[in-house]
Amino acid sequence: MGSSGKCYLAPVTPRAPSDDDDVADGRDSGAPIEGVAVIANAADGADGVVDLDDTAPDDDDGDSDSDDEAATTAAPGAAAVHRLAIDEGRAGERVDAAIAAMVPALSRAVVQRLIDDARVTLNGQPVRKAGQRVRAGDAIEVTVPAPEPIELVPEPIPLAVVFEDADLIVVDKPAGLVVHPAPGHPRGTLVNAILHRCRDLGGIGGVLRPGIVHRLDKDTSGVMVVAKTERAHAALTAAFAAKSAAGSRGGPAPPGGILREYLGIAAPPPPASAGTLRTFHNRHPTDRKRFSSRVTWGKSAVTHWELVERLPGPGAGPGAAPPAGGRAALVRFRLETGRTHQIRVHAADHGWPLLGDPLYGKPPRELRATAERLGRQALHAALLAFDHPATGERLRFESPLPADLTAALADLRATRSST
């Protein structure tokens, strides 16, 4: 159905809220919806995309290279209890460092807060100091409280709506907009905006909320789809999962599946004209805010890329010409899997980080001014295609580069001397 489907281009200007948007059902910009809550346990961030359910199988069946013994028990919505046994290899470590290493989901800062809250015991006794040293044979128990429900409040946030029907809504997300509420950021998100706009939400899992089946990082712009009904949510979630599962196995995605393409500015340019990056993907071993492809185990991550245009940029000094291959490049990325920060990690770990990426890259001296004017990672979700979950019709949505990326490209296309 690919050739007979429909193609939509994102509008240039977002939809402004109108006075008619506040209706007399309690769903105005300041009134919470009774009984609406969401458990948010992950921060926004997939450059490209994160499949929230992430049902693609792990390549390592969950086994790690570590000999540490750890067991976790938790009922849905309940506190999680981690029981850890210290071996000879970790003897002498700080207790907070040992826990963070053995439970990747917990950073040392989080562990220290849990210790302060008397939620960590060592051999049955509360841990008093995060710097306490552990010994071989020690038994540690860590209790992580259940996340608090976040009340979803409709807010009249302007949206650039590309397509909408009874089952789904496709929006062109601007940079700076968080997709999903989370602790510390309960308002001002895409979910809040959709709750305000969409009066016909069918509900997901019996709860009145939009179905987020994939996400874009806060500072990644571009097109994304949100389910409005249980049927659409289930079908789109399965489609994203099938795409990631196919990528994990190294095979092609099912015909008519999800297609996701992104445009980014890499600085310096990649070393070839095209390629495919296949790596493991996991938390960075020392920086818990980052992910890494330079790991020995994790989920499979597959990114296809193609160099679109070399960008000369400025010379190295007054009167100097830029390097022959350019200082940057416009690159098209196609995701085979959807891991958190996948494109940003793959580009940075292979030596050509995205311009302006504050977490994974540092711009060359000659491009710092351009990166500062941009103020975010140079990444945009330019194309999304999928089969409609109800009709089966092939839909294709394209989003033009926003003004900030267009300005950055113009800046980099101009060959000039740096000052």
C-alpha positions in Angstrom: 0.0 0.0 0.0 3.0 2.3 0.1 2.5 3.9 -3.2 -1.2 4.5 -2.7 -0.9 5.9 0.8 -1.2 9.6 1.7 1.7 12.0 2.4 1.3 14.9 4.8 3.5 17.9 5.2 3.7 19.6 8.6 2.3 23.1 8.8 4.8 25.9 9.3 3.0 27.6 12.2 1.5 25.9 15.3 -2.2 25.9 16.1 -2.9 28.7 18.6 -5.5 27.9 21.3 -8.9 29.5 21.0 -11.4 30.7 23.5 -13.6 27.7 22.5 -11.0 25.3 23.7 -12.1 25.6 27.3 -15.3 23.6 27.6 -17.5 23.1 30.6 -16.3 19.6 31.5 -13.5 20.6 33.9 -10.9 20.2 31.2 -9.7 23.8 31.1 -6.1 24.9 31.4 -6.1 24.9 35.2 -8.5 22.2 36.3 -7.2 18.6 36.7 -9.3 15.8 35.3 -10.8 13.7 38.1 -9.3 10.2 38.2 -6.6 11.0 35.6 -3.1 10.0 36.7 0.0 8.6 35.2 3.0 6.8 36.7 6.1 8.4 35.1 9.3 6.5 35.8 11.5 7.6 32.9 12.8 10.9 31.7 12.2 12.1 28.2 14.8 11.3 25.8 15.2 9.3 22.7 16.7 11.2 20.1 14.8 9.9 17.5 12.6 7.8 19.6 12.2 5.6 22.6 9.7 2.8 22.4 8.1 3.1 25.8 7.2 -0.5 26.1 10.5 -1.5 24.4 9.4 -5.1 23.9 12.2 -6.0 21.6 14.1 -8.9 23.1 17.5 -8.4 24.7 20.4 -10.1 22.8 21.9 -11.4 26.1 18.8 -12.8 27.7 19.3 -10.5 30.6 22.7 -12.0 31.6 25.6 -9.7 32.3 29.3 -10.2 32.6 29.2 -9.5 36.3 29.4 -12.1 39.0 27.5 -9.9 41.4 24.3 -11.5 42.7 21.2 -9.3 42.7 17.5 -10.1 43.0 14.7 -7.6 42.6 11.1 -8.0 43.6 8.3 -5.6 42.8 4.6 -5.7 42.1 3.2 -3.2 39.5 2.9 0.2 41.2 4.6 -1.0 44.4 8.0 -0.4 45.9 11.0 -2.3 44.4 13.3 -4.2 46.7 16.8 -5.0 45.5 18.7 -7.7 47.4 22.4 -7.7 46.7 25.3 -10.0 47.7 28.8 -8.6 47.8 31.6 -10.8 46.3 35.3 -10.5 46.7 35.6 -8.3 43.6 33.6 -5.5 45.3 35.1 -5.8 48.8 36.3 -2.5 50.0 34.1 -0.4 47.8 31.8 2.4 49.1 28.3 1.1 49.7 26.7 3.7 47.5 29.2 2.9 44.6 28.6 -0.8 44.9 24.8 -0.4 44.8 24.9 1.9 41.8 27.2 -0.6 40.0 25.0 -3.6 40.7 21.7 -1.8 40.0 22.2 0.2 36.8 18.8 1.9 37.2 20.0 3.7 40.4 22.6 6.5 40.2 24.9 7.2 43.2 22.9 10.3 43.9 19.7 8.3 44.1 21.3 5.7 46.3 22.6 8.4 48.6 19.0 9.8 49.0 17.7 6.3 49.7 20.4 6.0 52.4 19.4 9.3 53.9 15.8 8.1 53.9 16.8 4.9 55.8 15.8 2.7 52.8 19.2 0.8 52.6 20.3 -1.9 55.0 23.6 -3.7 55.3 23.4 -7.1 57.0 20.0 -6.1 58.4 21.1 -2.8 59.8 20.4 0.7 58.3 23.3 2.2 56.4 24.3 5.5 58.1 26.9 6.8 55.7 27.2 6.5 51.9 30.9 6.1 52.3 30.7 3.0 54.4 32.9 0.2 53.0 31.5 -3.2 52.2 33.1 -6.6 52.7 32.8 -9.9 50.8 29.7 -11.8 52.0 27.8 -8.6 53.0 24.0 -8.6 52.2 22.5 -5.3 51.1 18.8 -4.6 50.8 17.6 -1.5 48.9 14.0 -0.4 48.9 13.0 2.0 46.2 9.6 3.5 46.9 6.9 3.4 44.2 6.8 6.5 42.0 4.1 9.0 43.0 1.2 9.4 40.5 1.4 12.5 38.5 -1.9 14.3 37.9 -2.4 15.2 34.3 -3.7 18.7 33.7 -4.9 19.9 30.3 -3.0 23.0 29.2 -3.6 25.3 26.2 -0.2 24.8 24.7 0.0 25.5 20.9 0.4 22.4 18.7 1.4 22.0 15.1 -1.1 19.3 14.1 -0.2 17.5 10.9 -3.0 14.9 11.0 -5.8 13.9 13.3 -8.7 11.5 13.3 -10.6 9.4 15.9 -7.7 7.0 16.4 -4.6 9.1 16.4 -3.0 12.5 16.2 0.3 13.4 14.5 2.1 16.5 15.6 5.2 18.4 14.6 6.9 18.8 18.0 9.1 21.9 18.5 12.4 21.7 20.3 12.1 22.5 23.9 8.8 20.7 24.5 8.9 17.7 26.8 6.8 14.8 25.7 5.6 13.2 28.9 5.2 14.5 32.5 7.7 13.2 35.0 8.7 14.0 38.5 10.0 17.5 38.5 8.3 18.3 35.2 4.6 17.6 35.6 3.3 20.5 33.5 4.0 22.1 30.1 4.4 18.8 28.2 3.0 17.4 24.9 0.6 15.2 26.9 -0.8 18.2 28.7 -1.3 19.9 25.4 -3.1 16.9 23.8 -5.4 16.5 26.8 -6.5 20.1 26.2 -6.9 19.8 22.4 -8.4 16.3 22.1 -11.9 16.0 23.5 -12.5 12.6 22.0 -9.8 10.6 23.8 -11.0 7.0 24.2 -8.6 6.3 27.0 -5.8 3.8 27.4 -6.1 1.0 29.9 -9.3 2.5 31.3 -7.6 5.8 32.0 -8.3 9.0 30.1 -4.9 9.8 28.7 -3.2 9.9 25.3 -1.2 6.9 24.3 2.5 7.7 24.0 4.0 5.0 21.8 7.3 6.7 21.1 9.0 9.8 22.2 11.4 12.5 21.0 13.9 14.1 23.3 13.0 17.5 24.7 15.4 19.3 22.4 14.8 17.1 19.3 12.2 18.5 17.0 10.0 16.9 14.4 7.0 14.6 13.7 5.6 12.0 16.1 2.3 10.1 16.5 0.2 9.7 19.6 -2.7 7.2 20.0 -6.1 8.4 21.1 -7.7 5.0 21.5 -6.9 1.6 23.1 -7.0 0.0 19.6 -4.6 2.5 18.1 -2.3 2.3 21.1 -2.0 -1.5 20.9 -1.5 -1.6 17.1 1.2 1.2 17.1 3.0 -0.2 20.1 3.2 -3.6 18.3 4.4 -1.9 15.1 7.2 -0.1 17.0 8.1 -3.3 18.8 8.2 -5.3 15.6 10.5 -2.7 14.1 12.9 -2.9 17.0 12.8 -6.7 17.2 13.7 -7.0 13.5 16.6 -4.6 14.0 17.8 -6.6 17.1 17.8 -9.8 15.0 19.7 -8.1 12.2 16.9 -8.7 9.7 14.5 -6.4 7.8 11.5 -4.9 9.4 8.1 -6.3 8.4 6.7 -4.9 5.1 4.6 -1.8 5.7 6.1 -1.3 9.2 7.3 1.9 10.9 9.7 4.1 9.0 11.5 6.8 10.9 14.0 9.2 9.3 15.9 12.1 11.0 18.1 14.9 9.7 21.1 16.0 11.8 24.2 18.1 11.6 27.4 16.2 12.5 30.6 18.0 13.3 33.0 16.8 12.1 31.5 15.0 9.1 31.3 11.2 9.1 34.3 9.5 7.3 32.2 7.9 4.5 29.1 8.6 2.4 26.8 6.1 4.1 26.9 3.2 6.5 25.1 1.2 9.2 26.0 1.3 12.9 25.2 -1.9 14.8 26.2 -1.9 18.5 25.1 -2.8 22.0 23.4 0.0 23.8 23.4 0.5 27.6 23.9 3.0 30.3 27.3 4.7 30.3 29.5 2.9 32.9 30.4 6.1 34.8 28.0 8.8 33.8 24.4 7.8 34.6 22.9 10.6 32.5 24.4 9.2 29.4 24.1 6.1 27.3 26.9 4.3 25.4 27.5 2.0 22.5 31.0 1.2 23.8 29.7 -1.5 26.1 30.1 -5.3 26.2 26.4 -6.1 26.7 23.0 -4.4 26.3 20.2 -4.1 23.8 20.9 -4.1 20.1 20.9 -0.7 18.5 20.9 -0.3 14.7 21.2 3.1 12.9 21.5 3.5 9.1 23.0 6.8 7.9 23.6 8.7 4.7 25.6 11.8 4.1 23.4 14.4 2.5 25.6 17.5 2.2 29.1 18.5 3.3 29.2 21.9 5.0 32.4 23.9 4.7 32.0 26.1 7.8 34.7 28.7 8.7 38.4 28.4 8.2 40.8 27.9 11.2 41.9 31.5 11.2 41.8 34.8 9.4 42.3 34.1 5.7 42.3 30.3 6.2 40.0 28.1 4.1 38.0 25.3 5.7 39.2 21.7 5.4 38.5 20.0 2.1 35.9 17.7 3.5 34.1 20.4 5.4 33.8 21.1 9.1 30.3 19.6 9.3 27.7 17.6 7.4 24.0 17.2 7.0 23.3 13.5 7.7 20.1 11.5 7.2 19.5 8.8 9.8 17.1 5.9 9.6 16.3 4.0 12.8 16.1 0.3 12.8 15.7 0.2 16.6 14.6 2.9 19.0 16.9 3.2 22.0 17.2 6.2 24.3 19.5 8.8 22.7 20.4 6.2 20.0 21.3 8.6 17.2 23.2 10.9 19.5 25.1 8.1 21.0 26.0 6.4 17.7 27.2 9.6 16.1 29.3 10.7 19.1 30.8 7.3 19.8 31.9 7.0 16.2 33.7 10.3 16.2 31.1 12.7 14.6 28.8 14.0 17.3 25.8 16.2 16.5 26.4 19.9 16.6 25.2 21.5 19.8 24.7 18.3 21.7 25.4 19.3 25.3 25.6 15.7 26.6 27.5 13.8 24.0 29.6 16.4 22.1 31.7 19.5 22.2 31.7 21.6 19.0 35.0 22.4 17.3 36.3 25.9 18.2 35.4 27.2 14.8 31.8 26.1 15.2 31.1 27.2 18.7 29.3 30.4 17.8 27.0 28.4 15.5 26.3 25.8 18.2 25.6 28.5 20.7 23.1 30.2 18.4 21.4 26.9 17.8 21.2 26.2 21.5 20.3 22.4 21.2 21.4 19.3 19.5 21.0 19.5 15.7 18.5 16.7 15.3 15.1 16.7 13.6 12.5 13.9 13.0 11.9 14.6 9.4 9.8 11.6 8.3 7.4 9.1 9.9 5.4 6.5 8.0 3.2 3.7 9.2 0.0 1.8 8.5 -3.1 3.3 10.0 -4.1 1.1 13.0 -7.7 1.0 12.0 -7.9 1.3 8.2 -4.6 -0.2 7.2 -3.9 2.8 4.9 -0.3 3.7 4.5 0.4 7.1 6.0 3.5 9.2 5.5 4.3 12.4 7.4 7.1 14.8 6.6 8.3 17.8 8.6 10.5 20.5 7.1 13.6 21.7 9.0 12.6 24.3 11.6 14.0 27.8 11.5 16.9 27.3 13.9 18.3 24.3 12.0 17.8 26.2 8.7 19.8 29.1 10.1 22.6 26.8 11.3 22.8 25.2 7.8 23.0 28.6 6.2 25.8 29.6 8.6 27.8 26.4 7.8 27.3 26.7 4.1 29.0 30.0 4.1 32.7 29.6 3.5 34.5 32.3 5.5 37.4 32.9 7.9 36.8 32.6 11.6 37.5 35.5 13.8 
